[in-house]
Amino acid sequence: PGSARLARLPLARVKALVKADPDVSLASQEAVFVLARATELFVETIAKDAYMYAQQGKRKTLQRRDLDNAIEAIDEFAFLE
């Protein structure tokens, strides 16, 4: 399968966001793909960590406070504080 199949985010949208940055003049299709995959993995990771906090509260639906708890508890998310 082609690399476009491995990314779930729409690559055209990711490329448009990259090009919206005035500091970026060119972005290869490979770079756009890597950014899309990295974003997907980041969202997956933070969602899983936040879901643990929702489960502790006996809920199945993530709430903002679950994300906040994950951000506070996990060192890798410190840049989001």
All heavy atoms as a GROMACS GRO file, in nm:
protein
  633
    1PRO      N    1   0.083  -0.120   0.000
    1PRO     CA    2   0.000   0.000   0.000
    1PRO      C    3   0.086   0.126   0.000
    1PRO      O    4   0.194   0.128   0.057
    1PRO     CB    5  -0.082  -0.011   0.128
    1PRO     CG    6  -0.016  -0.114   0.213
    1PRO     CD    7   0.068  -0.198   0.124
    2GLY      N    8   0.035   0.230  -0.060
    2GLY     CA    9   0.107   0.356  -0.065
    2GLY      C   10   0.107   0.426   0.070
    2GLY      O   11   0.028   0.395   0.157
    3SER      N   12   0.198   0.520   0.087
    3SER     CA   13   0.210   0.587   0.216
    3SER      C   14   0.084   0.666   0.252
    3SER      O   15   0.053   0.682   0.370
    3SER     CB   16   0.332   0.680   0.216
    3SER     OG   17   0.317   0.780   0.119
    4ALA      N   18   0.009   0.711   0.153
    4ALA     CA   19  -0.113   0.787   0.181
    4ALA      C   20  -0.213   0.700   0.258
    4ALA      O   21  -0.289   0.750   0.339
    4ALA     CB   22  -0.175   0.839   0.053
    5ARG      N   23  -0.213   0.570   0.233
    5ARG     CA   24  -0.305   0.478   0.302
    5ARG      C   25  -0.269   0.462   0.450
    5ARG      O   26  -0.352   0.429   0.532
    5ARG     CB   27  -0.301   0.340   0.236
    5ARG     CG   28  -0.371   0.336   0.105
    5ARG     CD   29  -0.511   0.284   0.128
    5ARG     NE   30  -0.583   0.276   0.002
    5ARG     CZ   31  -0.694   0.342  -0.020
    5ARG    NH1   32  -0.744   0.421   0.070
    5ARG    NH2   33  -0.757   0.329  -0.134
    6LEU      N   34  -0.142   0.483   0.485
    6LEU     CA   35  -0.097   0.462   0.622
    6LEU      C   36  -0.130   0.581   0.712
    6LEU      O   37  -0.123   0.569   0.833
    6LEU     CB   38   0.053   0.435   0.625
    6LEU     CG   39   0.098   0.310   0.548
    6LEU    CD1   40   0.248   0.302   0.544
    6LEU    CD2   41   0.039   0.185   0.610
    7ALA      N   42  -0.165   0.692   0.653
    7ALA     CA   43  -0.201   0.811   0.730
    7ALA      C   44  -0.353   0.826   0.730
    7ALA      O   45  -0.417   0.809   0.628
    7ALA     CB   46  -0.136   0.935   0.671
    8ARG      N   47  -0.408   0.855   0.846
    8ARG     CA   48  -0.553   0.872   0.855
    8ARG      C   49  -0.593   1.018   0.839
    8ARG      O   50  -0.704   1.047   0.797
    8ARG     CB   51  -0.604   0.815   0.988
    8ARG     CG   52  -0.594   0.663   0.993
    8ARG     CD   53  -0.650   0.608   1.121
    8ARG     NE   54  -0.566   0.642   1.234
    8ARG     CZ   55  -0.492   0.554   1.300
    8ARG    NH1   56  -0.493   0.429   1.266
    8ARG    NH2   57  -0.419   0.591   1.402
    9LEU      N   58  -0.503   1.109   0.876
    9LEU     CA   59  -0.533   1.250   0.855
    9LEU      C   60  -0.522   1.281   0.706
    9LEU      O   61  -0.436   1.225   0.637
    9LEU     CB   62  -0.435   1.338   0.932
    9LEU     CG   63  -0.447   1.338   1.084
    9LEU    CD1   64  -0.333   1.419   1.146
    9LEU    CD2   65  -0.580   1.392   1.128
   10PRO      N   66  -0.608   1.370   0.655
   10PRO     CA   67  -0.598   1.404   0.513
   10PRO      C   68  -0.469   1.480   0.484
   10PRO      O   69  -0.446   1.588   0.537
   10PRO     CB   70  -0.722   1.490   0.487
   10PRO     CG   71  -0.771   1.531   0.622
   10PRO     CD   72  -0.718   1.435   0.722
   11LEU      N   73  -0.386   1.420   0.399
   11LEU     CA   74  -0.254   1.478   0.372
   11LEU      C   75  -0.263   1.615   0.307
   11LEU      O   76  -0.179   1.702   0.332
   11LEU     CB   77  -0.171   1.383   0.286
   11LEU     CG   78  -0.137   1.249   0.353
   11LEU    CD1   79  -0.053   1.163   0.260
   11LEU    CD2   80  -0.067   1.270   0.486
   12ALA      N   81  -0.366   1.637   0.225
   12ALA     CA   82  -0.383   1.769   0.162
   12ALA      C   83  -0.407   1.876   0.269
   12ALA      O   84  -0.354   1.988   0.260
   12ALA     CB   85  -0.497   1.766   0.062
   13ARG      N   86  -0.482   1.842   0.372
   13ARG     CA   87  -0.508   1.938   0.481
   13ARG      C   88  -0.382   1.963   0.562
   13ARG      O   89  -0.352   2.077   0.598
   13ARG     CB   90  -0.620   1.882   0.570
   13ARG     CG   91  -0.660   1.970   0.687
   13ARG     CD   92  -0.731   2.098   0.646
   13ARG     NE   93  -0.843   2.076   0.560
   13ARG     CZ   94  -0.970   2.060   0.598
   13ARG    NH1   95  -1.001   2.062   0.724
   13ARG    NH2   96  -1.064   2.044   0.509
   14VAL      N   97  -0.307   1.858   0.589
   14VAL     CA   98  -0.180   1.873   0.662
   14VAL      C   99  -0.085   1.962   0.581
   14VAL      O  100  -0.024   2.053   0.636
   14VAL     CB  101  -0.116   1.736   0.691
   14VAL    CG1  102   0.022   1.753   0.753
   14VAL    CG2  103  -0.206   1.653   0.782
   15LYS      N  104  -0.077   1.938   0.450
   15LYS     CA  105   0.011   2.019   0.365
   15LYS      C  106  -0.033   2.166   0.367
   15LYS      O  107   0.051   2.257   0.372
   15LYS     CB  108   0.012   1.965   0.222
   15LYS     CG  109   0.115   2.033   0.135
   15LYS     CD  110   0.135   1.960   0.005
   15LYS     CE  111   0.255   2.019  -0.065
   15LYS     NZ  112   0.312   1.929  -0.164
   16ALA      N  113  -0.164   2.189   0.364
   16ALA     CA  114  -0.214   2.327   0.368
   16ALA      C  115  -0.176   2.395   0.500
   16ALA      O  116  -0.138   2.513   0.501
   16ALA     CB  117  -0.366   2.328   0.350
   17LEU      N  118  -0.182   2.321   0.610
   17LEU     CA  119  -0.142   2.378   0.739
   17LEU      C  120   0.008   2.408   0.742
   17LEU      O  121   0.049   2.512   0.795
   17LEU     CB  122  -0.178   2.281   0.853
   17LEU     CG  123  -0.327   2.269   0.883
   17LEU    CD1  124  -0.353   2.153   0.978
   17LEU    CD2  125  -0.380   2.399   0.943
   18VAL      N  126   0.087   2.319   0.686
   18VAL     CA  127   0.231   2.341   0.681
   18VAL      C  128   0.261   2.466   0.598
   18VAL      O  129   0.340   2.552   0.637
   18VAL     CB  130   0.304   2.218   0.623
   18VAL    CG1  131   0.450   2.249   0.594
   18VAL    CG2  132   0.293   2.100   0.719
   19LYS      N  133   0.197   2.477   0.484
   19LYS     CA  134   0.222   2.591   0.395
   19LYS      C  135   0.170   2.722   0.455
   19LYS      O  136   0.213   2.830   0.414
   19LYS     CB  137   0.158   2.566   0.259
   19LYS     CG  138   0.235   2.467   0.174
   19LYS     CD  139   0.177   2.459   0.035
   19LYS     CE  140   0.273   2.391  -0.060
   19LYS     NZ  141   0.229   2.402  -0.199
   20ALA      N  142   0.080   2.714   0.550
   20ALA     CA  143   0.028   2.836   0.614
   20ALA      C  144   0.134   2.900   0.703
   20ALA      O  145   0.122   3.018   0.739
   20ALA     CB  146  -0.097   2.803   0.696
   21ASP      N  147   0.239   2.825   0.738
   21ASP     CA  148   0.348   2.879   0.819
   21ASP      C  149   0.438   2.964   0.730
   21ASP      O  150   0.495   2.912   0.634
   21ASP     CB  151   0.427   2.764   0.881
   21ASP     CG  152   0.535   2.812   0.977
   21ASP    OD1  153   0.584   2.927   0.962
   21ASP    OD2  154   0.571   2.736   1.068
   22PRO      N  155   0.453   3.092   0.760
   22PRO     CA  156   0.534   3.179   0.674
   22PRO      C  157   0.682   3.139   0.670
   22PRO      O  158   0.753   3.176   0.577
   22PRO     CB  159   0.516   3.319   0.735
   22PRO     CG  160   0.466   3.296   0.872
   22PRO     CD  161   0.395   3.164   0.873
   23ASP      N  162   0.727   3.061   0.769
   23ASP     CA  163   0.867   3.018   0.771
   23ASP      C  164   0.893   2.897   0.682
   23ASP      O  165   1.008   2.858   0.663
   23ASP     CB  166   0.911   2.984   0.914
   23ASP     CG  167   0.911   3.106   1.004
   23ASP    OD1  168   0.929   3.218   0.952
   23ASP    OD2  169   0.891   3.089   1.126
   24VAL      N  170   0.787   2.837   0.628
   24VAL     CA  171   0.802   2.718   0.544
   24VAL      C  172   0.776   2.757   0.399
   24VAL      O  173   0.670   2.809   0.366
   24VAL     CB  174   0.702   2.607   0.587
   24VAL    CG1  175   0.714   2.486   0.496
   24VAL    CG2  176   0.727   2.566   0.732
   25SER      N  177   0.876   2.731   0.314
   25SER     CA  178   0.857   2.761   0.171
   25SER      C  179   0.822   2.635   0.093
   25SER      O  180   0.738   2.639   0.004
   25SER     CB  181   0.982   2.827   0.113
   25SER     OG  182   1.096   2.746   0.135
   26LEU      N  183   0.886   2.522   0.126
   26LEU     CA  184   0.859   2.396   0.058
   26LEU      C  185   0.843   2.285   0.159
   26LEU      O  186   0.909   2.284   0.263
   26LEU     CB  187   0.974   2.360  -0.036
   26LEU     CG  188   0.992   2.441  -0.163
   26LEU    CD1  189   1.120   2.400  -0.234
   26LEU    CD2  190   0.872   2.424  -0.255
   27ALA      N  191   0.756   2.189   0.129
   27ALA     CA  192   0.741   2.070   0.213
   27ALA      C  193   0.720   1.951   0.121
   27ALA      O  194   0.625   1.947   0.044
   27ALA     CB  195   0.621   2.087   0.307
   28SER      N  196   0.812   1.856   0.128
   28SER     CA  197   0.800   1.736   0.044
   28SER      C  198   0.682   1.652   0.090
   28SER      O  199   0.634   1.664   0.203
   28SER     CB  200   0.928   1.653   0.052
   28SER     OG  201   0.939   1.592   0.180
   29GLN      N  202   0.634   1.567   0.000
   29GLN     CA  203   0.523   1.479   0.034
   29GLN      C  204   0.562   1.387   0.151
   29GLN      O  205   0.481   1.357   0.236
   29GLN     CB  206   0.482   1.397  -0.089
   29GLN     CG  207   0.345   1.332  -0.077
   29GLN     CD  208   0.230   1.432  -0.061
   29GLN    OE1  209   0.244   1.550  -0.091
   29GLN    NE2  210   0.118   1.385  -0.012
   30GLU      N  211   0.690   1.346   0.153
   30GLU     CA  212   0.738   1.262   0.263
   30GLU      C  213   0.732   1.336   0.396
   30GLU      O  214   0.692   1.280   0.498
   30GLU     CB  215   0.881   1.214   0.236
   30GLU     CG  216   0.893   1.116   0.122
   30GLU     CD  217   0.901   1.184  -0.016
   30GLU    OE1  218   0.907   1.309  -0.022
   30GLU    OE2  219   0.899   1.111  -0.117
   31ALA      N  220   0.771   1.463   0.396
   31ALA     CA  221   0.768   1.542   0.519
   31ALA      C  222   0.624   1.560   0.567
   31ALA      O  223   0.596   1.551   0.688
   31ALA     CB  224   0.832   1.678   0.496
   32VAL      N  225   0.534   1.584   0.474
   32VAL     CA  226   0.392   1.600   0.510
   32VAL      C  227   0.340   1.469   0.570
   32VAL      O  228   0.269   1.470   0.671
   32VAL     CB  229   0.309   1.642   0.386
   32VAL    CG1  230   0.161   1.637   0.415
   32VAL    CG2  231   0.350   1.782   0.343
   33PHE      N  232   0.377   1.357   0.510
   33PHE     CA  233   0.335   1.227   0.562
   33PHE      C  234   0.387   1.204   0.703
   33PHE      O  235   0.312   1.162   0.792
   33PHE     CB  236   0.381   1.114   0.468
   33PHE     CG  237   0.359   0.979   0.526
   33PHE    CD1  238   0.232   0.924   0.530
   33PHE    CD2  239   0.464   0.905   0.578
   33PHE    CE1  240   0.209   0.799   0.586
   33PHE    CE2  241   0.442   0.781   0.634
   33PHE     CZ  242   0.315   0.727   0.638
   34VAL      N  243   0.515   1.233   0.726
   34VAL     CA  244   0.574   1.212   0.858
   34VAL      C  245   0.505   1.301   0.962
   34VAL      O  246   0.476   1.257   1.074
   34VAL     CB  247   0.727   1.237   0.855
   34VAL    CG1  248   0.785   1.241   0.995
   34VAL    CG2  249   0.795   1.130   0.772
   35LEU      N  250   0.476   1.425   0.926
   35LEU     CA  251   0.404   1.514   1.018
   35LEU      C  252   0.265   1.460   1.049
   35LEU      O  253   0.220   1.464   1.164
   35LEU     CB  254   0.392   1.654   0.958
   35LEU     CG  255   0.516   1.741   0.968
   35LEU    CD1  256   0.501   1.865   0.882
   35LEU    CD2  257   0.542   1.778   1.113
   36ALA      N  258   0.196   1.408   0.948
   36ALA     CA  259   0.063   1.352   0.969
   36ALA      C  260   0.069   1.232   1.062
   36ALA      O  261  -0.010   1.221   1.157
   36ALA     CB  262   0.000   1.313   0.835
   37ARG      N  263   0.164   1.141   1.039
   37ARG     CA  264   0.175   1.022   1.124
   37ARG      C  265   0.213   1.061   1.266
   37ARG      O  266   0.160   1.006   1.363
   37ARG     CB  267   0.278   0.924   1.067
   37ARG     CG  268   0.226   0.837   0.958
   37ARG     CD  269   0.108   0.748   1.000
   37ARG     NE  270   0.152   0.644   1.092
   37ARG     CZ  271   0.077   0.598   1.192
   37ARG    NH1  272  -0.044   0.645   1.213
   37ARG    NH2  273   0.124   0.504   1.273
   38ALA      N  274   0.307   1.154   1.282
   38ALA     CA  275   0.348   1.197   1.415
   38ALA      C  276   0.229   1.258   1.490
   38ALA      O  277   0.211   1.233   1.609
   38ALA     CB  278   0.463   1.296   1.405
   39THR      N  279   0.149   1.336   1.420
   39THR     CA  280   0.031   1.396   1.482
   39THR      C  281  -0.067   1.289   1.525
   39THR      O  282  -0.123   1.294   1.635
   39THR     CB  283  -0.035   1.495   1.384
   39THR    OG1  284   0.061   1.594   1.347
   39THR    CG2  285  -0.157   1.560   1.445
   40GLU      N  286  -0.090   1.191   1.438
   40GLU     CA  287  -0.181   1.081   1.472
   40GLU      C  288  -0.133   1.005   1.594
   40GLU      O  289  -0.212   0.974   1.684
   40GLU     CB  290  -0.194   0.985   1.353
   40GLU     CG  291  -0.267   1.045   1.236
   40GLU     CD  292  -0.251   0.964   1.108
   40GLU    OE1  293  -0.191   0.855   1.112
   40GLU    OE2  294  -0.299   1.012   1.004
   41LEU      N  295  -0.004   0.975   1.599
   41LEU     CA  296   0.050   0.902   1.713
   41LEU      C  297   0.040   0.984   1.842
   41LEU      O  298   0.010   0.931   1.949
   41LEU     CB  299   0.195   0.862   1.686
   41LEU     CG  300   0.212   0.757   1.576
   41LEU    CD1  301   0.360   0.742   1.540
   41LEU    CD2  302   0.151   0.624   1.615
   42PHE      N  303   0.065   1.116   1.830
   42PHE     CA  304   0.053   1.204   1.946
   42PHE      C  305  -0.090   1.206   1.999
   42PHE      O  306  -0.115   1.189   2.119
   42PHE     CB  307   0.098   1.346   1.909
   42PHE     CG  308   0.066   1.446   2.015
   42PHE    CD1  309   0.140   1.454   2.131
   42PHE    CD2  310  -0.042   1.533   2.000
   42PHE    CE1  311   0.108   1.544   2.231
   42PHE    CE2  312  -0.074   1.624   2.098
   42PHE     CZ  313   0.002   1.630   2.214
   43VAL      N  314  -0.187   1.222   1.909
   43VAL     CA  315  -0.328   1.227   1.950
   43VAL      C  316  -0.370   1.094   2.012
   43VAL      O  317  -0.438   1.090   2.114
   43VAL     CB  318  -0.419   1.264   1.830
   43VAL    CG1  319  -0.566   1.246   1.865
   43VAL    CG2  320  -0.392   1.408   1.788
   44GLU      N  321  -0.325   0.984   1.952
   44GLU     CA  322  -0.357   0.852   2.005
   44GLU      C  323  -0.301   0.834   2.146
   44GLU      O  324  -0.370   0.787   2.237
   44GLU     CB  325  -0.300   0.745   1.912
   44GLU     CG  326  -0.329   0.603   1.954
   44GLU     CD  327  -0.271   0.500   1.858
   44GLU    OE1  328  -0.258   0.531   1.737
   44GLU    OE2  329  -0.239   0.391   1.904
   45THR      N  330  -0.177   0.875   2.165
   45THR     CA  331  -0.112   0.860   2.295
   45THR      C  332  -0.180   0.943   2.402
   45THR      O  333  -0.212   0.892   2.510
   45THR     CB  334   0.038   0.900   2.284
   45THR    OG1  335   0.099   0.815   2.188
   45THR    CG2  336   0.108   0.886   2.418
   46ILE      N  337  -0.205   1.070   2.374
   46ILE     CA  338  -0.265   1.154   2.476
   46ILE      C  339  -0.411   1.112   2.504
   46ILE      O  340  -0.457   1.117   2.617
   46ILE     CB  341  -0.254   1.305   2.442
   46ILE    CG1  342  -0.278   1.389   2.568
   46ILE    CG2  343  -0.345   1.345   2.328
   46ILE    CD1  344  -0.243   1.536   2.553
   47ALA      N  345  -0.479   1.065   2.402
   47ALA     CA  346  -0.617   1.019   2.422
   47ALA      C  347  -0.621   0.894   2.509
   47ALA      O  348  -0.706   0.882   2.598
   47ALA     CB  349  -0.684   0.992   2.287
   48LYS      N  350  -0.529   0.801   2.486
   48LYS     CA  351  -0.525   0.679   2.569
   48LYS      C  352  -0.493   0.714   2.714
   48LYS      O  353  -0.554   0.658   2.806
   48LYS     CB  354  -0.420   0.581   2.514
   48LYS     CG  355  -0.466   0.506   2.392
   48LYS     CD  356  -0.359   0.410   2.343
   48LYS     CE  357  -0.406   0.333   2.222
   48LYS     NZ  358  -0.300   0.244   2.170
   49ASP      N  359  -0.397   0.804   2.734
   49ASP     CA  360  -0.362   0.843   2.869
   49ASP      C  361  -0.477   0.916   2.937
   49ASP      O  362  -0.506   0.893   3.055
   49ASP     CB  363  -0.236   0.929   2.869
   49ASP     CG  364  -0.112   0.849   2.830
   49ASP    OD1  365  -0.111   0.726   2.849
   49ASP    OD2  366  -0.015   0.909   2.780
   50ALA      N  367  -0.544   1.002   2.864
   50ALA     CA  368  -0.658   1.075   2.920
   50ALA      C  369  -0.774   0.979   2.950
   50ALA      O  370  -0.846   0.997   3.049
   50ALA     CB  371  -0.703   1.184   2.825
   51TYR      N  372  -0.790   0.877   2.868
   51TYR     CA  373  -0.898   0.780   2.888
   51TYR      C  374  -0.883   0.706   3.020
   51TYR      O  375  -0.982   0.671   3.084
   51TYR     CB  376  -0.906   0.682   2.771
   51TYR     CG  377  -1.026   0.592   2.778
   51TYR    CD1  378  -1.155   0.643   2.769
   51TYR    CD2  379  -1.012   0.454   2.794
   51TYR    CE1  380  -1.265   0.560   2.775
   51TYR    CE2  381  -1.122   0.371   2.801
   51TYR     CZ  382  -1.248   0.424   2.791
   51TYR     OH  383  -1.358   0.343   2.798
   52MET      N  384  -0.758   0.685   3.063
   52MET     CA  385  -0.736   0.620   3.193
   52MET      C  386  -0.798   0.705   3.304
   52MET      O  387  -0.856   0.652   3.398
   52MET     CB  388  -0.587   0.600   3.218
   52MET     CG  389  -0.525   0.494   3.130
   52MET     SD  390  -0.354   0.451   3.170
   52MET     CE  391  -0.280   0.604   3.220
   53TYR      N  392  -0.787   0.836   3.291
   53TYR     CA  393  -0.847   0.925   3.392
   53TYR      C  394  -0.999   0.923   3.384
   53TYR      O  395  -1.068   0.929   3.485
   53TYR     CB  396  -0.792   1.067   3.379
   53TYR     CG  397  -0.649   1.075   3.424
   53TYR    CD1  398  -0.545   1.071   3.332
   53TYR    CD2  399  -0.617   1.083   3.558
   53TYR    CE1  400  -0.412   1.075   3.373
   53TYR    CE2  401  -0.486   1.088   3.601
   53TYR     CZ  402  -0.384   1.083   3.507
   53TYR     OH  403  -0.253   1.086   3.549
   54ALA      N  404  -1.054   0.912   3.265
   54ALA     CA  405  -1.199   0.901   3.250
   54ALA      C  406  -1.247   0.771   3.314
   54ALA      O  407  -1.349   0.771   3.385
   54ALA     CB  408  -1.238   0.905   3.102
   55GLN      N  409  -1.174   0.662   3.294
   55GLN     CA  410  -1.213   0.534   3.353
   55GLN      C  411  -1.208   0.539   3.506
   55GLN      O  412  -1.293   0.481   3.573
   55GLN     CB  413  -1.122   0.422   3.302
   55GLN     CG  414  -1.151   0.383   3.159
   55GLN     CD  415  -1.061   0.271   3.112
   55GLN    OE1  416  -0.940   0.274   3.134
   55GLN    NE2  417  -1.121   0.172   3.048
   56GLN      N  418  -1.110   0.610   3.560
   56GLN     CA  419  -1.101   0.625   3.706
   56GLN      C  420  -1.224   0.697   3.759
   56GLN      O  421  -1.267   0.672   3.872
   56GLN     CB  422  -0.974   0.701   3.745
   56GLN     CG  423  -0.848   0.621   3.727
   56GLN     CD  424  -0.723   0.704   3.754
   56GLN    OE1  425  -0.730   0.820   3.797
   56GLN    NE2  426  -0.607   0.645   3.726
   57GLY      N  427  -1.280   0.785   3.678
   57GLY     CA  428  -1.402   0.856   3.715
   57GLY      C  429  -1.527   0.781   3.673
   57GLY      O  430  -1.636   0.837   3.672
   58LYS      N  431  -1.511   0.655   3.635
   58LYS     CA  432  -1.624   0.568   3.594
   58LYS      C  433  -1.698   0.624   3.473
   58LYS      O  434  -1.819   0.612   3.463
   58LYS     CB  435  -1.721   0.546   3.711
   58LYS     CG  436  -1.658   0.497   3.840
   58LYS     CD  437  -1.631   0.350   3.836
   58LYS     CE  438  -1.594   0.296   3.973
   58LYS     NZ  439  -1.451   0.284   3.995
   59ARG      N  440  -1.622   0.687   3.383
   59ARG     CA  441  -1.682   0.743   3.262
   59ARG      C  442  -1.618   0.682   3.139
   59ARG      O  443  -1.504   0.638   3.144
   59ARG     CB  444  -1.662   0.895   3.257
   59ARG     CG  445  -1.738   0.970   3.363
   59ARG     CD  446  -1.709   1.120   3.360
   59ARG     NE  447  -1.578   1.148   3.422
   59ARG     CZ  448  -1.468   1.180   3.356
   59ARG    NH1  449  -1.469   1.195   3.225
   59ARG    NH2  450  -1.356   1.202   3.420
   60LYS      N  451  -1.691   0.680   3.029
   60LYS     CA  452  -1.637   0.633   2.902
   60LYS      C  453  -1.607   0.748   2.808
   60LYS      O  454  -1.543   0.731   2.705
   60LYS     CB  455  -1.735   0.536   2.834
   60LYS     CG  456  -1.749   0.406   2.907
   60LYS     CD  457  -1.840   0.312   2.832
   60LYS     CE  458  -1.853   0.179   2.906
   60LYS     NZ  459  -1.937   0.085   2.833
   61THR      N  460  -1.656   0.866   2.841
   61THR     CA  461  -1.638   0.984   2.757
   61THR      C  462  -1.527   1.072   2.813
   61THR      O  463  -1.528   1.106   2.932
   61THR     CB  464  -1.770   1.064   2.750
   61THR    OG1  465  -1.872   0.979   2.704
   61THR    CG2  466  -1.756   1.184   2.657
   62LEU      N  467  -1.432   1.106   2.726
   62LEU     CA  468  -1.324   1.196   2.768
   62LEU      C  469  -1.379   1.336   2.792
   62LEU      O  470  -1.463   1.384   2.717
   62LEU     CB  471  -1.217   1.206   2.661
   62LEU     CG  472  -1.125   1.087   2.639
   62LEU    CD1  473  -1.022   1.122   2.533
   62LEU    CD2  474  -1.057   1.046   2.767
   63GLN      N  475  -1.328   1.398   2.895
   63GLN     CA  476  -1.360   1.537   2.923
   63GLN      C  477  -1.231   1.617   2.927
   63GLN      O  478  -1.122   1.561   2.937
   63GLN     CB  479  -1.434   1.549   3.056
   63GLN     CG  480  -1.569   1.480   3.056
   63GLN     CD  481  -1.640   1.489   3.190
   63GLN    OE1  482  -1.587   1.541   3.287
   63GLN    NE2  483  -1.762   1.438   3.194
   64ARG      N  484  -1.244   1.745   2.921
   64ARG     CA  485  -1.126   1.833   2.921
   64ARG      C  486  -1.038   1.805   3.043
   64ARG      O  487  -0.916   1.804   3.033
   64ARG     CB  488  -1.173   1.979   2.920
   64ARG     CG  489  -1.066   2.083   2.944
   64ARG     CD  490  -0.963   2.085   2.832
   64ARG     NE  491  -0.848   2.165   2.868
   64ARG     CZ  492  -0.826   2.287   2.821
   64ARG    NH1  493  -0.910   2.341   2.737
   64ARG    NH2  494  -0.720   2.352   2.858
   65ARG      N  495  -1.100   1.780   3.156
   65ARG     CA  496  -1.021   1.757   3.278
   65ARG      C  497  -0.937   1.630   3.268
   65ARG      O  498  -0.832   1.620   3.331
   65ARG     CB  499  -1.110   1.755   3.401
   65ARG     CG  500  -1.206   1.638   3.406
   65ARG     CD  501  -1.289   1.643   3.533
   65ARG     NE  502  -1.383   1.531   3.534
   65ARG     CZ  503  -1.505   1.539   3.582
   65ARG    NH1  504  -1.549   1.652   3.633
   65ARG    NH2  505  -1.582   1.433   3.582
   66ASP      N  506  -0.982   1.532   3.188
   66ASP     CA  507  -0.903   1.410   3.168
   66ASP      C  508  -0.776   1.442   3.092
   66ASP      O  509  -0.667   1.392   3.125
   66ASP     CB  510  -0.984   1.304   3.094
   66ASP     CG  511  -1.112   1.267   3.169
   66ASP    OD1  512  -1.107   1.256   3.293
   66ASP    OD2  513  -1.215   1.251   3.101
   67LEU      N  514  -0.788   1.526   2.989
   67LEU     CA  515  -0.670   1.570   2.914
   67LEU      C  516  -0.578   1.652   3.004
   67LEU      O  517  -0.456   1.633   3.002
   67LEU     CB  518  -0.711   1.650   2.791
   67LEU     CG  519  -0.778   1.570   2.680
   67LEU    CD1  520  -0.844   1.662   2.580
   67LEU    CD2  521  -0.678   1.479   2.613
   68ASP      N  522  -0.636   1.741   3.084
   68ASP     CA  523  -0.556   1.822   3.175
   68ASP      C  524  -0.480   1.733   3.273
   68ASP      O  525  -0.362   1.758   3.301
   68ASP     CB  526  -0.644   1.921   3.251
   68ASP     CG  527  -0.698   2.031   3.163
   68ASP    OD1  528  -0.642   2.054   3.054
   68ASP    OD2  529  -0.798   2.095   3.203
   69ASN      N  530  -0.545   1.630   3.326
   69ASN     CA  531  -0.480   1.538   3.419
   69ASN      C  532  -0.365   1.464   3.352
   69ASN      O  533  -0.258   1.446   3.411
   69ASN     CB  534  -0.581   1.437   3.476
   69ASN     CG  535  -0.675   1.501   3.576
   69ASN    OD1  536  -0.644   1.601   3.638
   69ASN    ND2  537  -0.793   1.443   3.590
   70ALA      N  538  -0.386   1.418   3.229
   70ALA     CA  539  -0.280   1.349   3.156
   70ALA      C  540  -0.162   1.442   3.131
   70ALA      O  541  -0.046   1.403   3.148
   70ALA     CB  542  -0.334   1.294   3.023
   71ILE      N  543  -0.191   1.566   3.094
   71ILE     CA  544  -0.085   1.664   3.068
   71ILE      C  545  -0.005   1.691   3.194
   71ILE      O  546   0.118   1.699   3.191
   71ILE     CB  547  -0.146   1.794   3.009
   71ILE    CG1  548  -0.195   1.769   2.867
   71ILE    CG2  549  -0.044   1.908   3.012
   71ILE    CD1  550  -0.283   1.879   2.812
   72GLU      N  551  -0.072   1.701   3.307
   72GLU     CA  552  -0.004   1.728   3.434
   72GLU      C  553   0.079   1.608   3.480
   72GLU      O  554   0.186   1.625   3.536
   72GLU     CB  555  -0.106   1.764   3.543
   72GLU     CG  556  -0.161   1.903   3.532
   72GLU     CD  557  -0.259   1.934   3.643
   72GLU    OE1  558  -0.246   1.879   3.754
   72GLU    OE2  559  -0.350   2.014   3.619
   73ALA      N  560   0.029   1.488   3.457
   73ALA     CA  561   0.091   1.368   3.513
   73ALA      C  562   0.206   1.312   3.429
   73ALA      O  563   0.294   1.246   3.482
   73ALA     CB  564  -0.014   1.259   3.532
   74ILE      N  565   0.206   1.339   3.301
   74ILE     CA  566   0.302   1.275   3.212
   74ILE      C  567   0.405   1.376   3.163
   74ILE      O  568   0.371   1.476   3.099
   74ILE     CB  569   0.228   1.205   3.094
   74ILE    CG1  570   0.136   1.099   3.155
   74ILE    CG2  571   0.326   1.145   2.996
   74ILE    CD1  572   0.032   1.048   3.063
   75ASP      N  573   0.530   1.348   3.196
   75ASP     CA  574   0.639   1.443   3.166
   75ASP      C  575   0.647   1.480   3.019
   75ASP      O  576   0.677   1.594   2.986
   75ASP     CB  577   0.774   1.385   3.211
   75ASP     CG  578   0.786   1.377   3.363
   75ASP    OD1  579   0.709   1.446   3.432
   75ASP    OD2  580   0.873   1.301   3.412
   76GLU      N  581   0.621   1.385   2.931
   76GLU     CA  582   0.633   1.412   2.787
   76GLU      C  583   0.533   1.517   2.739
   76GLU      O  584   0.550   1.573   2.632
   76GLU     CB  585   0.614   1.282   2.706
   76GLU     CG  586   0.729   1.186   2.714
   76GLU     CD  587   0.731   1.102   2.841
   76GLU    OE1  588   0.635   1.105   2.918
   76GLU    OE2  589   0.833   1.035   2.864
   77PHE      N  590   0.428   1.541   2.816
   77PHE     CA  591   0.328   1.640   2.778
   77PHE      C  592   0.350   1.775   2.846
   77PHE      O  593   0.266   1.866   2.833
   77PHE     CB  594   0.187   1.590   2.811
   77PHE     CG  595   0.147   1.464   2.740
   77PHE    CD1  596   0.068   1.369   2.802
   77PHE    CD2  597   0.189   1.439   2.610
   77PHE    CE1  598   0.031   1.252   2.736
   77PHE    CE2  599   0.153   1.322   2.544
   77PHE     CZ  600   0.074   1.230   2.608
   78ALA      N  601   0.460   1.792   2.914
   78ALA     CA  602   0.486   1.916   2.990
   78ALA      C  603   0.484   2.039   2.899
   78ALA      O  604   0.444   2.147   2.942
   78ALA     CB  605   0.621   1.906   3.063
   79PHE      N  606   0.522   2.023   2.772
   79PHE     CA  607   0.523   2.138   2.680
   79PHE      C  608   0.383   2.192   2.653
   79PHE      O  609   0.368   2.303   2.603
   79PHE     CB  610   0.591   2.099   2.548
   79PHE     CG  611   0.511   2.007   2.460
   79PHE    CD1  612   0.433   2.060   2.356
   79PHE    CD2  613   0.510   1.870   2.481
   79PHE    CE1  614   0.358   1.977   2.274
   79PHE    CE2  615   0.436   1.786   2.399
   79PHE     CZ  616   0.360   1.839   2.296
   80LEU      N  617   0.280   2.118   2.690
   80LEU     CA  618   0.142   2.163   2.668
   80LEU      C  619   0.087   2.247   2.783
   80LEU      O  620  -0.018   2.307   2.770
   80LEU     CB  621   0.050   2.041   2.648
   80LEU     CG  622   0.078   1.958   2.524
   80LEU    CD1  623  -0.005   1.830   2.527
   80LEU    CD2  624   0.048   2.037   2.398
   81GLU      N  625   0.158   2.250   2.894
   81GLU     CA  626   0.108   2.322   3.012
   81GLU      C  627   0.109   2.471   2.989
   81GLU      O  628   0.186   2.526   2.918
   81GLU     CB  629   0.190   2.285   3.135
   81GLU     CG  630   0.164   2.142   3.179
   81GLU     CD  631   0.245   2.102   3.300
   81GLU    OE1  632   0.330   2.182   3.347
   81GLU    OE2  633   0.226   1.989   3.348
   0.00000   0.00000   0.00000
